[in-house]
Amino acid sequence: MEAASLHCGGESHFDDCIKPEWSSNAADAKVHLGSSLPAESSLSPCPEVHFNKNSAPVGPLLAPRGKLCLNWQRPSAAGAGLQNMGNTCYVNAALQCLTYTPPLANYMLSQEHCQRCPRHRVCMLCVMQAHVTRALRHPGDVIQPLPALVAGFHTSRQEDAHEFLLFTLHAMQKACLRGHKQPGAHSKDPTLMRQIFGGCWRSQIKCLHCCGLSDTFDPYLDIMLDITAAQSVQHALEHLVKPEWLEGENAYQCGVCQKKRPACKTLTLQKAPKVLMLVLKRFSDLIGEKIAEHVHYPECLDMQPYMSQQGRGPLVYTLYAVLVHAGVSCHSGHYYRYVKAGNGQWYKMDDAKNSRNGWRGGRLQIRGATTIYIRVFRIPRRPLSSLAKLMMILEAEHGACPLTQLQMF
């Protein structure tokens, strides 16, 4: 299958869309997104109106009324499979990952958005609400993704699942803002997408002569991990936040010293999201060749070592979705996914087919392209004996939270 992949540096078909304000990593360029949604769709909740950023009226900033619940409020098994409409496995894989994101699914099933949406145009939140509701309430069926979800993307050739996923998140965020300017890194943004997926990087440069500090903050929706020399997600994260020394020709122009000085640059997480999306860079930038080595990712992940503020208790996330690309390069292949449903069971979802995976804890022995974690809790600082007891309870309940995986403070 031919692919127009984000990883290949190929020509984008989506240059007419407003680019998102978020970056995967603070030093990375913004991604290219798809074209706007279609003016009309027979299956859209709002078929009579137009999705036009210039003519849409400014409305209230739409945010969830209450606190988002990170656990499933309606536990259930896997829902409907998704029909492949001709090389649309990348669409199905991304949609299934979003459908089984507990706080997003809870919000969609509550029907809260449709009760408040002014429906002045085709609304991606309305479209996603219809899709998630159909998928979760019709287990065993095979449904077709709504046309508005795939507008601007080719259904006749393979494209990039990560690009489609970000496009969908950005379209839903745009529906929340309704003409409002995208809030900056320091602005409070109560919208649904930022509450669920939003985090913030802190890039800090310290002048080694005057010890002056310069901080830059960048919001993000996902984190890109270089796995060229990494054996695990933890190793890739450690490499990402490793201090960088600026000296010689690359010395830092210090605003206090008013001249170039040696400096140390560090990248850390200022704010951690409720849902953590880790994208493993499995394709080379030049020719799109795939990096096929196994990269281990645990079911439970502690993100505290990568935070700006240290000395706090472990920040624990648990794995619930893995998006997989099968193939030798970004030019061809097939996307499928593993997700943990509301009943706590893992399922392999391959387009129309959903099957129990039978995985129980430990490490998934698959070459994932995107791994998605959800925050469990932050363990407060306490004596090691109390913390050890809590970890033993977690290990007994989940089977994959050994003490060695969590850093003690």
Contacts in CASP RR format, 6 or more apart in sequence:
PFRMAT RR
TARGET T0000
AUTHOR 0000-0000-0000
METHOD contacts of the structure
MODEL  1
MEAASLHCGGESHFDDCIKPEWSSNAADAKVHLGSSLPAESSLSPCPEVH
FNKNSAPVGPLLAPRGKLCLNWQRPSAAGAGLQNMGNTCYVNAALQCLTY
TPPLANYMLSQEHCQRCPRHRVCMLCVMQAHVTRALRHPGDVIQPLPALV
AGFHTSRQEDAHEFLLFTLHAMQKACLRGHKQPGAHSKDPTLMRQIFGGC
WRSQIKCLHCCGLSDTFDPYLDIMLDITAAQSVQHALEHLVKPEWLEGEN
AYQCGVCQKKRPACKTLTLQKAPKVLMLVLKRFSDLIGEKIAEHVHYPEC
LDMQPYMSQQGRGPLVYTLYAVLVHAGVSCHSGHYYRYVKAGNGQWYKMD
DAKNSRNGWRGGRLQIRGATTIYIRVFRIPRRPLSSLAKLMMILEAEHGA
CPLTQLQMF
1 87 0 8 1.000
1 157 0 8 1.000
1 158 0 8 1.000
1 332 0 8 1.000
1 333 0 8 1.000
1 334 0 8 1.000
2 157 0 8 1.000
2 158 0 8 1.000
2 331 0 8 1.000
2 332 0 8 1.000
3 157 0 8 1.000
3 158 0 8 1.000
3 159 0 8 1.000
3 160 0 8 1.000
3 330 0 8 1.000
3 331 0 8 1.000
3 332 0 8 1.000
3 333 0 8 1.000
4 10 0 8 1.000
4 11 0 8 1.000
4 12 0 8 1.000
4 13 0 8 1.000
4 154 0 8 1.000
4 157 0 8 1.000
4 158 0 8 1.000
4 159 0 8 1.000
4 160 0 8 1.000
5 159 0 8 1.000
5 160 0 8 1.000
5 163 0 8 1.000
5 283 0 8 1.000
5 288 0 8 1.000
5 330 0 8 1.000
5 331 0 8 1.000
6 31 0 8 1.000
6 32 0 8 1.000
6 160 0 8 1.000
6 162 0 8 1.000
6 163 0 8 1.000
7 160 0 8 1.000
7 281 0 8 1.000
7 282 0 8 1.000
7 283 0 8 1.000
7 284 0 8 1.000
7 285 0 8 1.000
7 288 0 8 1.000
7 330 0 8 1.000
8 283 0 8 1.000
8 287 0 8 1.000
8 288 0 8 1.000
8 330 0 8 1.000
8 331 0 8 1.000
9 285 0 8 1.000
12 32 0 8 1.000
12 34 0 8 1.000
13 34 0 8 1.000
13 35 0 8 1.000
13 152 0 8 1.000
13 153 0 8 1.000
13 154 0 8 1.000
14 32 0 8 1.000
14 33 0 8 1.000
14 34 0 8 1.000
14 35 0 8 1.000
14 152 0 8 1.000
14 167 0 8 1.000
15 32 0 8 1.000
16 34 0 8 1.000
16 35 0 8 1.000
16 36 0 8 1.000
17 33 0 8 1.000
17 34 0 8 1.000
17 35 0 8 1.000
17 36 0 8 1.000
17 167 0 8 1.000
18 33 0 8 1.000
18 53 0 8 1.000
18 174 0 8 1.000
19 30 0 8 1.000
19 31 0 8 1.000
19 32 0 8 1.000
19 33 0 8 1.000
20 30 0 8 1.000
20 31 0 8 1.000
20 33 0 8 1.000
20 166 0 8 1.000
20 170 0 8 1.000
20 173 0 8 1.000
20 182 0 8 1.000
20 221 0 8 1.000
21 182 0 8 1.000
21 184 0 8 1.000
21 219 0 8 1.000
22 30 0 8 1.000
22 170 0 8 1.000
22 198 0 8 1.000
22 218 0 8 1.000
22 219 0 8 1.000
22 220 0 8 1.000
22 221 0 8 1.000
23 29 0 8 1.000
23 30 0 8 1.000
23 201 0 8 1.000
23 218 0 8 1.000
23 219 0 8 1.000
23 220 0 8 1.000
24 31 0 8 1.000
24 220 0 8 1.000
24 221 0 8 1.000
24 222 0 8 1.000
24 223 0 8 1.000
24 224 0 8 1.000
24 279 0 8 1.000
25 201 0 8 1.000
25 220 0 8 1.000
25 223 0 8 1.000
25 224 0 8 1.000
25 240 0 8 1.000
25 267 0 8 1.000
26 201 0 8 1.000
26 203 0 8 1.000
26 216 0 8 1.000
26 218 0 8 1.000
26 220 0 8 1.000
26 267 0 8 1.000
27 203 0 8 1.000
27 267 0 8 1.000
28 224 0 8 1.000
31 163 0 8 1.000
31 166 0 8 1.000
32 163 0 8 1.000
33 163 0 8 1.000
33 166 0 8 1.000
33 167 0 8 1.000
33 170 0 8 1.000
34 152 0 8 1.000
34 153 0 8 1.000
34 163 0 8 1.000
34 167 0 8 1.000
35 151 0 8 1.000
35 152 0 8 1.000
36 51 0 8 1.000
36 52 0 8 1.000
36 53 0 8 1.000
36 151 0 8 1.000
37 51 0 8 1.000
37 122 0 8 1.000
37 124 0 8 1.000
37 127 0 8 1.000
37 148 0 8 1.000
37 151 0 8 1.000
37 171 0 8 1.000
38 51 0 8 1.000
38 122 0 8 1.000
38 147 0 8 1.000
38 148 0 8 1.000
38 151 0 8 1.000
39 50 0 8 1.000
39 51 0 8 1.000
39 52 0 8 1.000
39 122 0 8 1.000
40 47 0 8 1.000
40 48 0 8 1.000
40 50 0 8 1.000
40 122 0 8 1.000
41 47 0 8 1.000
41 122 0 8 1.000
41 127 0 8 1.000
41 146 0 8 1.000
41 147 0 8 1.000
41 148 0 8 1.000
41 151 0 8 1.000
42 147 0 8 1.000
43 130 0 8 1.000
43 146 0 8 1.000
43 147 0 8 1.000
43 148 0 8 1.000
44 122 0 8 1.000
44 126 0 8 1.000
44 127 0 8 1.000
44 146 0 8 1.000
44 147 0 8 1.000
44 148 0 8 1.000
45 114 0 8 1.000
45 119 0 8 1.000
45 123 0 8 1.000
45 126 0 8 1.000
45 127 0 8 1.000
45 129 0 8 1.000
45 130 0 8 1.000
46 119 0 8 1.000
46 121 0 8 1.000
46 122 0 8 1.000
46 123 0 8 1.000
46 126 0 8 1.000
47 122 0 8 1.000
49 119 0 8 1.000
49 120 0 8 1.000
49 121 0 8 1.000
49 122 0 8 1.000
50 121 0 8 1.000
50 122 0 8 1.000
51 121 0 8 1.000
51 122 0 8 1.000
52 121 0 8 1.000
53 174 0 8 1.000
53 179 0 8 1.000
56 120 0 8 1.000
56 121 0 8 1.000
56 178 0 8 1.000
56 179 0 8 1.000
57 118 0 8 1.000
57 120 0 8 1.000
57 178 0 8 1.000
58 178 0 8 1.000
58 179 0 8 1.000
58 180 0 8 1.000
59 118 0 8 1.000
59 178 0 8 1.000
59 179 0 8 1.000
59 180 0 8 1.000
60 178 0 8 1.000
61 176 0 8 1.000
61 177 0 8 1.000
61 178 0 8 1.000
61 180 0 8 1.000
61 190 0 8 1.000
61 191 0 8 1.000
62 113 0 8 1.000
62 116 0 8 1.000
62 117 0 8 1.000
62 125 0 8 1.000
62 175 0 8 1.000
62 176 0 8 1.000
62 177 0 8 1.000
62 178 0 8 1.000
62 191 0 8 1.000
62 192 0 8 1.000
63 176 0 8 1.000
63 190 0 8 1.000
63 191 0 8 1.000
63 192 0 8 1.000
63 195 0 8 1.000
64 107 0 8 1.000
64 112 0 8 1.000
64 190 0 8 1.000
64 192 0 8 1.000
64 195 0 8 1.000
65 112 0 8 1.000
68 103 0 8 1.000
68 106 0 8 1.000
68 107 0 8 1.000
68 195 0 8 1.000
68 196 0 8 1.000
68 274 0 8 1.000
69 102 0 8 1.000
69 103 0 8 1.000
69 106 0 8 1.000
70 102 0 8 1.000
70 103 0 8 1.000
70 274 0 8 1.000
70 374 0 8 1.000
70 375 0 8 1.000
70 376 0 8 1.000
71 102 0 8 1.000
72 102 0 8 1.000
72 105 0 8 1.000
72 106 0 8 1.000
72 342 0 8 1.000
73 106 0 8 1.000
73 109 0 8 1.000
74 106 0 8 1.000
74 109 0 8 1.000
74 136 0 8 1.000
74 342 0 8 1.000
75 342 0 8 1.000
75 343 0 8 1.000
75 344 0 8 1.000
76 136 0 8 1.000
76 139 0 8 1.000
76 341 0 8 1.000
76 342 0 8 1.000
76 343 0 8 1.000
77 139 0 8 1.000
77 341 0 8 1.000
77 342 0 8 1.000
77 343 0 8 1.000
77 345 0 8 1.000
77 347 0 8 1.000
78 139 0 8 1.000
78 339 0 8 1.000
78 341 0 8 1.000
78 345 0 8 1.000
78 347 0 8 1.000
78 349 0 8 1.000
78 354 0 8 1.000
79 135 0 8 1.000
79 136 0 8 1.000
79 137 0 8 1.000
79 138 0 8 1.000
79 139 0 8 1.000
79 140 0 8 1.000
79 141 0 8 1.000
79 341 0 8 1.000
79 354 0 8 1.000
80 134 0 8 1.000
80 135 0 8 1.000
80 136 0 8 1.000
80 138 0 8 1.000
80 139 0 8 1.000
80 140 0 8 1.000
80 141 0 8 1.000
80 142 0 8 1.000
80 143 0 8 1.000
80 354 0 8 1.000
81 92 0 8 1.000
81 135 0 8 1.000
81 140 0 8 1.000
81 141 0 8 1.000
81 142 0 8 1.000
81 143 0 8 1.000
81 349 0 8 1.000
81 351 0 8 1.000
81 352 0 8 1.000
81 353 0 8 1.000
81 354 0 8 1.000
82 91 0 8 1.000
82 92 0 8 1.000
82 95 0 8 1.000
82 96 0 8 1.000
82 135 0 8 1.000
82 142 0 8 1.000
82 143 0 8 1.000
82 144 0 8 1.000
82 145 0 8 1.000
82 349 0 8 1.000
82 351 0 8 1.000
82 352 0 8 1.000
83 142 0 8 1.000
83 143 0 8 1.000
83 144 0 8 1.000
83 145 0 8 1.000
83 351 0 8 1.000
83 352 0 8 1.000
84 92 0 8 1.000
84 351 0 8 1.000
84 352 0 8 1.000
85 91 0 8 1.000
85 144 0 8 1.000
85 145 0 8 1.000
85 150 0 8 1.000
85 155 0 8 1.000
86 155 0 8 1.000
86 156 0 8 1.000
87 154 0 8 1.000
87 155 0 8 1.000
87 156 0 8 1.000
87 157 0 8 1.000
87 158 0 8 1.000
88 145 0 8 1.000
88 150 0 8 1.000
88 155 0 8 1.000
89 158 0 8 1.000
89 161 0 8 1.000
89 334 0 8 1.000
89 335 0 8 1.000
89 336 0 8 1.000
89 350 0 8 1.000
89 351 0 8 1.000
90 158 0 8 1.000
90 159 0 8 1.000
90 160 0 8 1.000
90 161 0 8 1.000
90 164 0 8 1.000
90 335 0 8 1.000
91 145 0 8 1.000
91 149 0 8 1.000
91 150 0 8 1.000
91 153 0 8 1.000
91 155 0 8 1.000
91 161 0 8 1.000
91 164 0 8 1.000
92 145 0 8 1.000
92 335 0 8 1.000
92 349 0 8 1.000
92 351 0 8 1.000
93 161 0 8 1.000
93 323 0 8 1.000
93 324 0 8 1.000
93 335 0 8 1.000
93 336 0 8 1.000
93 337 0 8 1.000
93 349 0 8 1.000
94 161 0 8 1.000
94 162 0 8 1.000
94 164 0 8 1.000
94 165 0 8 1.000
94 168 0 8 1.000
94 323 0 8 1.000
95 131 0 8 1.000
95 135 0 8 1.000
95 145 0 8 1.000
95 149 0 8 1.000
95 168 0 8 1.000
96 135 0 8 1.000
96 321 0 8 1.000
96 337 0 8 1.000
96 339 0 8 1.000
96 349 0 8 1.000
97 165 0 8 1.000
97 321 0 8 1.000
97 323 0 8 1.000
97 337 0 8 1.000
97 339 0 8 1.000
97 370 0 8 1.000
97 372 0 8 1.000
98 104 0 8 1.000
98 128 0 8 1.000
98 132 0 8 1.000
98 165 0 8 1.000
98 168 0 8 1.000
98 169 0 8 1.000
99 105 0 8 1.000
99 131 0 8 1.000
99 132 0 8 1.000
99 135 0 8 1.000
99 136 0 8 1.000
100 320 0 8 1.000
100 321 0 8 1.000
100 339 0 8 1.000
100 340 0 8 1.000
100 341 0 8 1.000
100 342 0 8 1.000
101 196 0 8 1.000
101 275 0 8 1.000
101 320 0 8 1.000
101 321 0 8 1.000
101 372 0 8 1.000
101 374 0 8 1.000
102 320 0 8 1.000
102 342 0 8 1.000
102 374 0 8 1.000
103 195 0 8 1.000
103 196 0 8 1.000
103 274 0 8 1.000
103 275 0 8 1.000
103 374 0 8 1.000
104 132 0 8 1.000
104 192 0 8 1.000
104 196 0 8 1.000
104 275 0 8 1.000
105 132 0 8 1.000
105 136 0 8 1.000
107 113 0 8 1.000
107 192 0 8 1.000
108 128 0 8 1.000
108 129 0 8 1.000
108 132 0 8 1.000
108 133 0 8 1.000
109 132 0 8 1.000
109 133 0 8 1.000
109 136 0 8 1.000
111 129 0 8 1.000
111 133 0 8 1.000
113 125 0 8 1.000
113 126 0 8 1.000
113 129 0 8 1.000
114 126 0 8 1.000
114 129 0 8 1.000
117 123 0 8 1.000
117 125 0 8 1.000
117 126 0 8 1.000
117 175 0 8 1.000
118 178 0 8 1.000
119 126 0 8 1.000
122 148 0 8 1.000
123 175 0 8 1.000
124 148 0 8 1.000
124 168 0 8 1.000
124 171 0 8 1.000
124 172 0 8 1.000
124 174 0 8 1.000
124 175 0 8 1.000
125 172 0 8 1.000
125 175 0 8 1.000
125 176 0 8 1.000
125 192 0 8 1.000
126 175 0 8 1.000
127 146 0 8 1.000
127 148 0 8 1.000
127 149 0 8 1.000
128 149 0 8 1.000
128 168 0 8 1.000
128 172 0 8 1.000
130 146 0 8 1.000
131 145 0 8 1.000
131 146 0 8 1.000
131 149 0 8 1.000
134 143 0 8 1.000
135 143 0 8 1.000
140 354 0 8 1.000
142 352 0 8 1.000
149 168 0 8 1.000
153 159 0 8 1.000
153 164 0 8 1.000
153 167 0 8 1.000
158 332 0 8 1.000
158 333 0 8 1.000
160 330 0 8 1.000
161 323 0 8 1.000
161 325 0 8 1.000
161 335 0 8 1.000
161 369 0 8 1.000
161 370 0 8 1.000
162 222 0 8 1.000
162 279 0 8 1.000
162 323 0 8 1.000
162 369 0 8 1.000
162 370 0 8 1.000
165 323 0 8 1.000
165 370 0 8 1.000
166 221 0 8 1.000
166 222 0 8 1.000
169 193 0 8 1.000
169 197 0 8 1.000
169 221 0 8 1.000
172 192 0 8 1.000
172 193 0 8 1.000
173 182 0 8 1.000
173 191 0 8 1.000
173 192 0 8 1.000
173 193 0 8 1.000
173 194 0 8 1.000
176 191 0 8 1.000
176 192 0 8 1.000
176 193 0 8 1.000
177 191 0 8 1.000
183 189 0 8 1.000
183 194 0 8 1.000
184 219 0 8 1.000
185 200 0 8 1.000
185 217 0 8 1.000
185 218 0 8 1.000
185 219 0 8 1.000
186 217 0 8 1.000
193 221 0 8 1.000
194 219 0 8 1.000
195 274 0 8 1.000
196 273 0 8 1.000
196 274 0 8 1.000
196 275 0 8 1.000
197 221 0 8 1.000
197 222 0 8 1.000
197 273 0 8 1.000
197 274 0 8 1.000
197 275 0 8 1.000
197 277 0 8 1.000
198 219 0 8 1.000
198 220 0 8 1.000
198 221 0 8 1.000
198 271 0 8 1.000
198 273 0 8 1.000
198 274 0 8 1.000
199 219 0 8 1.000
199 220 0 8 1.000
199 221 0 8 1.000
199 269 0 8 1.000
199 270 0 8 1.000
199 271 0 8 1.000
199 272 0 8 1.000
199 273 0 8 1.000
200 217 0 8 1.000
200 218 0 8 1.000
200 219 0 8 1.000
200 220 0 8 1.000
200 269 0 8 1.000
200 270 0 8 1.000
200 271 0 8 1.000
201 217 0 8 1.000
201 218 0 8 1.000
201 219 0 8 1.000
201 220 0 8 1.000
201 267 0 8 1.000
201 268 0 8 1.000
201 269 0 8 1.000
201 270 0 8 1.000
202 215 0 8 1.000
202 216 0 8 1.000
202 217 0 8 1.000
202 267 0 8 1.000
202 268 0 8 1.000
202 269 0 8 1.000
202 270 0 8 1.000
202 308 0 8 1.000
203 215 0 8 1.000
203 216 0 8 1.000
203 217 0 8 1.000
203 218 0 8 1.000
203 265 0 8 1.000
203 266 0 8 1.000
203 267 0 8 1.000
204 213 0 8 1.000
204 214 0 8 1.000
204 215 0 8 1.000
204 216 0 8 1.000
204 265 0 8 1.000
204 266 0 8 1.000
204 267 0 8 1.000
204 268 0 8 1.000
204 308 0 8 1.000
205 213 0 8 1.000
205 214 0 8 1.000
205 246 0 8 1.000
205 252 0 8 1.000
205 263 0 8 1.000
205 264 0 8 1.000
205 265 0 8 1.000
206 212 0 8 1.000
206 213 0 8 1.000
206 214 0 8 1.000
206 263 0 8 1.000
206 264 0 8 1.000
206 265 0 8 1.000
206 266 0 8 1.000
207 213 0 8 1.000
207 252 0 8 1.000
207 254 0 8 1.000
207 256 0 8 1.000
207 257 0 8 1.000
207 261 0 8 1.000
207 262 0 8 1.000
207 263 0 8 1.000
208 261 0 8 1.000
208 262 0 8 1.000
208 263 0 8 1.000
208 264 0 8 1.000
209 254 0 8 1.000
209 257 0 8 1.000
209 261 0 8 1.000
209 262 0 8 1.000
210 254 0 8 1.000
210 256 0 8 1.000
210 257 0 8 1.000
210 261 0 8 1.000
212 254 0 8 1.000
212 256 0 8 1.000
214 255 0 8 1.000
217 270 0 8 1.000
221 273 0 8 1.000
221 277 0 8 1.000
222 277 0 8 1.000
222 278 0 8 1.000
222 279 0 8 1.000
222 370 0 8 1.000
223 237 0 8 1.000
223 240 0 8 1.000
223 276 0 8 1.000
223 277 0 8 1.000
223 278 0 8 1.000
223 279 0 8 1.000
224 279 0 8 1.000
224 281 0 8 1.000
225 233 0 8 1.000
225 236 0 8 1.000
225 237 0 8 1.000
225 240 0 8 1.000
225 278 0 8 1.000
225 279 0 8 1.000
225 280 0 8 1.000
225 281 0 8 1.000
226 236 0 8 1.000
226 239 0 8 1.000
226 240 0 8 1.000
226 281 0 8 1.000
227 236 0 8 1.000
227 280 0 8 1.000
227 281 0 8 1.000
227 282 0 8 1.000
227 291 0 8 1.000
227 293 0 8 1.000
227 295 0 8 1.000
228 281 0 8 1.000
228 291 0 8 1.000
229 235 0 8 1.000
229 239 0 8 1.000
230 236 0 8 1.000
230 239 0 8 1.000
230 295 0 8 1.000
231 295 0 8 1.000
231 296 0 8 1.000
232 295 0 8 1.000
232 296 0 8 1.000
232 297 0 8 1.000
232 298 0 8 1.000
233 278 0 8 1.000
233 280 0 8 1.000
233 295 0 8 1.000
233 296 0 8 1.000
233 297 0 8 1.000
233 298 0 8 1.000
233 301 0 8 1.000
233 371 0 8 1.000
234 298 0 8 1.000
234 301 0 8 1.000
236 280 0 8 1.000
236 295 0 8 1.000
237 303 0 8 1.000
237 305 0 8 1.000
237 306 0 8 1.000
238 305 0 8 1.000
238 306 0 8 1.000
240 267 0 8 1.000
240 306 0 8 1.000
241 266 0 8 1.000
241 267 0 8 1.000
241 268 0 8 1.000
241 306 0 8 1.000
243 264 0 8 1.000
243 265 0 8 1.000
243 266 0 8 1.000
244 264 0 8 1.000
244 265 0 8 1.000
244 266 0 8 1.000
245 262 0 8 1.000
245 263 0 8 1.000
245 264 0 8 1.000
245 265 0 8 1.000
246 252 0 8 1.000
246 262 0 8 1.000
246 263 0 8 1.000
246 264 0 8 1.000
246 265 0 8 1.000
247 262 0 8 1.000
247 263 0 8 1.000
248 260 0 8 1.000
248 262 0 8 1.000
251 260 0 8 1.000
251 261 0 8 1.000
251 262 0 8 1.000
251 263 0 8 1.000
252 260 0 8 1.000
252 261 0 8 1.000
252 262 0 8 1.000
252 263 0 8 1.000
252 265 0 8 1.000
253 259 0 8 1.000
253 260 0 8 1.000
254 260 0 8 1.000
254 261 0 8 1.000
254 263 0 8 1.000
268 306 0 8 1.000
268 307 0 8 1.000
268 308 0 8 1.000
269 303 0 8 1.000
269 306 0 8 1.000
269 307 0 8 1.000
269 308 0 8 1.000
270 307 0 8 1.000
270 308 0 8 1.000
272 303 0 8 1.000
272 307 0 8 1.000
272 315 0 8 1.000
272 375 0 8 1.000
273 375 0 8 1.000
274 374 0 8 1.000
274 375 0 8 1.000
275 372 0 8 1.000
275 373 0 8 1.000
275 374 0 8 1.000
275 375 0 8 1.000
276 301 0 8 1.000
276 303 0 8 1.000
276 317 0 8 1.000
276 372 0 8 1.000
276 373 0 8 1.000
276 374 0 8 1.000
276 375 0 8 1.000
277 370 0 8 1.000
277 371 0 8 1.000
277 372 0 8 1.000
277 373 0 8 1.000
278 297 0 8 1.000
278 370 0 8 1.000
278 371 0 8 1.000
278 372 0 8 1.000
278 373 0 8 1.000
279 369 0 8 1.000
279 370 0 8 1.000
280 295 0 8 1.000
280 368 0 8 1.000
280 369 0 8 1.000
280 370 0 8 1.000
280 371 0 8 1.000
281 291 0 8 1.000
282 290 0 8 1.000
282 291 0 8 1.000
282 292 0 8 1.000
282 325 0 8 1.000
282 367 0 8 1.000
282 368 0 8 1.000
282 369 0 8 1.000
283 289 0 8 1.000
283 290 0 8 1.000
283 291 0 8 1.000
283 329 0 8 1.000
283 330 0 8 1.000
284 290 0 8 1.000
284 291 0 8 1.000
287 329 0 8 1.000
288 329 0 8 1.000
288 330 0 8 1.000
288 331 0 8 1.000
289 328 0 8 1.000
289 329 0 8 1.000
290 325 0 8 1.000
290 327 0 8 1.000
290 328 0 8 1.000
290 329 0 8 1.000
290 330 0 8 1.000
292 328 0 8 1.000
292 367 0 8 1.000
293 367 0 8 1.000
294 365 0 8 1.000
294 367 0 8 1.000
295 367 0 8 1.000
295 368 0 8 1.000
296 363 0 8 1.000
297 319 0 8 1.000
297 322 0 8 1.000
297 363 0 8 1.000
297 364 0 8 1.000
297 368 0 8 1.000
297 371 0 8 1.000
298 319 0 8 1.000
298 362 0 8 1.000
298 363 0 8 1.000
298 400 0 8 1.000
298 405 0 8 1.000
299 318 0 8 1.000
299 319 0 8 1.000
299 361 0 8 1.000
299 362 0 8 1.000
299 363 0 8 1.000
299 398 0 8 1.000
299 399 0 8 1.000
299 400 0 8 1.000
299 401 0 8 1.000
300 316 0 8 1.000
300 317 0 8 1.000
300 318 0 8 1.000
300 319 0 8 1.000
300 376 0 8 1.000
300 394 0 8 1.000
300 398 0 8 1.000
300 400 0 8 1.000
300 401 0 8 1.000
300 405 0 8 1.000
300 406 0 8 1.000
301 316 0 8 1.000
301 317 0 8 1.000
301 318 0 8 1.000
301 319 0 8 1.000
301 373 0 8 1.000
301 405 0 8 1.000
302 314 0 8 1.000
302 315 0 8 1.000
302 316 0 8 1.000
302 317 0 8 1.000
302 405 0 8 1.000
302 406 0 8 1.000
302 407 0 8 1.000
303 315 0 8 1.000
303 317 0 8 1.000
304 310 0 8 1.000
304 311 0 8 1.000
304 312 0 8 1.000
304 313 0 8 1.000
304 314 0 8 1.000
304 315 0 8 1.000
304 407 0 8 1.000
304 409 0 8 1.000
305 407 0 8 1.000
307 315 0 8 1.000
311 381 0 8 1.000
311 409 0 8 1.000
312 378 0 8 1.000
312 380 0 8 1.000
312 381 0 8 1.000
312 409 0 8 1.000
313 378 0 8 1.000
313 379 0 8 1.000
313 380 0 8 1.000
313 381 0 8 1.000
313 409 0 8 1.000
314 378 0 8 1.000
314 379 0 8 1.000
314 406 0 8 1.000
314 407 0 8 1.000
314 408 0 8 1.000
314 409 0 8 1.000
315 375 0 8 1.000
315 378 0 8 1.000
316 375 0 8 1.000
316 376 0 8 1.000
316 377 0 8 1.000
316 378 0 8 1.000
316 379 0 8 1.000
316 401 0 8 1.000
316 406 0 8 1.000
317 373 0 8 1.000
317 374 0 8 1.000
317 375 0 8 1.000
317 376 0 8 1.000
318 373 0 8 1.000
318 374 0 8 1.000
318 376 0 8 1.000
318 398 0 8 1.000
319 340 0 8 1.000
319 364 0 8 1.000
319 371 0 8 1.000
319 372 0 8 1.000
319 373 0 8 1.000
320 339 0 8 1.000
320 340 0 8 1.000
320 372 0 8 1.000
320 373 0 8 1.000
320 374 0 8 1.000
321 337 0 8 1.000
321 338 0 8 1.000
321 339 0 8 1.000
321 340 0 8 1.000
321 370 0 8 1.000
321 371 0 8 1.000
321 372 0 8 1.000
322 337 0 8 1.000
322 338 0 8 1.000
322 339 0 8 1.000
322 364 0 8 1.000
322 366 0 8 1.000
322 368 0 8 1.000
322 370 0 8 1.000
322 371 0 8 1.000
322 372 0 8 1.000
323 335 0 8 1.000
323 337 0 8 1.000
323 368 0 8 1.000
323 369 0 8 1.000
323 370 0 8 1.000
323 371 0 8 1.000
323 372 0 8 1.000
324 335 0 8 1.000
324 336 0 8 1.000
324 337 0 8 1.000
324 338 0 8 1.000
324 366 0 8 1.000
324 367 0 8 1.000
324 368 0 8 1.000
324 369 0 8 1.000
325 333 0 8 1.000
325 334 0 8 1.000
325 335 0 8 1.000
325 367 0 8 1.000
325 368 0 8 1.000
325 369 0 8 1.000
326 333 0 8 1.000
326 334 0 8 1.000
326 335 0 8 1.000
326 336 0 8 1.000
327 333 0 8 1.000
327 334 0 8 1.000
335 369 0 8 1.000
336 348 0 8 1.000
336 349 0 8 1.000
336 350 0 8 1.000
336 351 0 8 1.000
337 348 0 8 1.000
337 349 0 8 1.000
338 346 0 8 1.000
338 347 0 8 1.000
338 348 0 8 1.000
338 349 0 8 1.000
338 357 0 8 1.000
338 359 0 8 1.000
338 364 0 8 1.000
338 366 0 8 1.000
339 346 0 8 1.000
339 347 0 8 1.000
339 349 0 8 1.000
340 346 0 8 1.000
340 347 0 8 1.000
341 347 0 8 1.000
345 356 0 8 1.000
345 357 0 8 1.000
345 358 0 8 1.000
346 356 0 8 1.000
346 357 0 8 1.000
346 358 0 8 1.000
346 359 0 8 1.000
347 354 0 8 1.000
347 355 0 8 1.000
347 356 0 8 1.000
347 357 0 8 1.000
348 354 0 8 1.000
348 355 0 8 1.000
348 356 0 8 1.000
348 357 0 8 1.000
360 399 0 8 1.000
361 398 0 8 1.000
361 399 0 8 1.000
361 400 0 8 1.000
362 399 0 8 1.000
362 400 0 8 1.000
379 387 0 8 1.000
379 390 0 8 1.000
379 406 0 8 1.000
381 409 0 8 1.000
384 408 0 8 1.000
387 408 0 8 1.000
388 403 0 8 1.000
391 401 0 8 1.000
391 402 0 8 1.000
391 403 0 8 1.000
391 406 0 8 1.000
392 403 0 8 1.000
394 401 0 8 1.000
395 401 0 8 1.000
395 402 0 8 1.000
395 403 0 8 1.000
END
